[in-house]
Amino acid sequence: MIPEPGGDRPRVVFWGKVPIGYQVYVRNRTVNIVRFFDERFGIRVPGLSIHVGENDIALLEATRETLGEGWHVGRARYRDGLLFLHMDEKEAAIERLYFQAIQEQLAGTGSWGPWWLSEGAGVYARYLYREWTGEQGMAASLHIARWRTSFEASPLRAFEGGSPGDAKQFDTNGLMVASLAVHWLVEEAGEDSLVAYYRAIGESGDWREAFERTFRLPFEEVYEGFAEYRAEVAGQRREVRGIIFGPDGGRLRDALLHVGAERVGAQSTDYGPVEATGEFTVHIPDGSYTLAVVCPGYTVIGWYAGEGGFTRDEGEAVLVTVEGDPVWGIEITLPAPLEELSSACGASG
């Protein structure tokens, strides 16, 4: 354990053999994070400690020493003035955890409202910080959020629970949905609303009252309103599933292939790997597509030709239309072994 005196910024404590270079990096980033939120929103949270563990064992030791037995902090968590971080977690976790400390300082320890709002605000705060440092502009962050949101089928309401145990478990796509919802709110109410909401909770003790005062929107209208916004800016991807068969009629197994879905009139292609069982899944927005069978090096060996067919002529490719629902049951049968179709194709087994 290597401690560092805190002064007027968070004290950073390293558990296990954390490389010196990484220690310097975390300390410098922490200083910048504190400076950003102080300059941008006039907020500085005193008395914090950041505990960085080399591995799970080191982080568990940090947890026991600071919180006692029975606590599990995963790989990144804020709790009672303490920020816990696994060394392998991305640096973005520090911004998010520090913003949780801000939320608690302003709003207290009662309810902060929907879980998606609390989590999404932390991710959105990260976007603001990264724009400030020049690491990534807001436009780029939102582009990624919209793209990842398009892969998540669950509505925003699925992330409403008051604690992680009550809500759908967040993955990256879920966090992107939450951050996009916060952007939608902040875009209407102004950037300062990101922290004004938590100040209002601290003043009134009622998150619904604070929400409607800050964002000027009845909470009952949030889910319908965001669904419309989401459909406009992100859309939703549908699953296209199928199986590739070999010339002997059996499933093509252990092949190094992808299936590429190219939208008619578009310049980009979405790819999905062919699993060891011969099955493939591509996630694509509504539209009409050709399905290409692709070997390593993005070498196209042919296209889906309908009814289990396969063609080497792109002009004979049959369009697959996605419109509101997933498309399952696509079957592609190759006319010859992969190595005969292209020297670029191989097998892993």
Buried (B, 14 or more C-beta within 10 A) or exposed (E): EEEBEBEEBBBBBBBBEBEEEEBEEBBEBBEBBBEBBBEBBEBBBEEBBBBBBBBEEBBBBBBEEBBEEEBEBEBBBBBEBBBBBBBEBEBBBBBBBBBBBBBBBBBEEEBBBBBBBBBBBBBBBBBBBBBBEEEBEBEEBBEBBBBBBBBBEEEBEBBBBEEEEEBBEBEEBBBBBBBBBBBBBBEEBEEBBBBBBBBBBBEEEBBBBBBBBBBEBEBEEBBEBBEEBBEEBBBBBBBBBBBBBBBEEEBBBBBBBBBBBBBEEEEEBBBBBBBEEBBBBBBBBBBEBBBBBBBEEEEBBBBBBBEEBBBEEEEEBBEBEBEEEEBEEBBBBBEEEBEEBBEBBBEEE
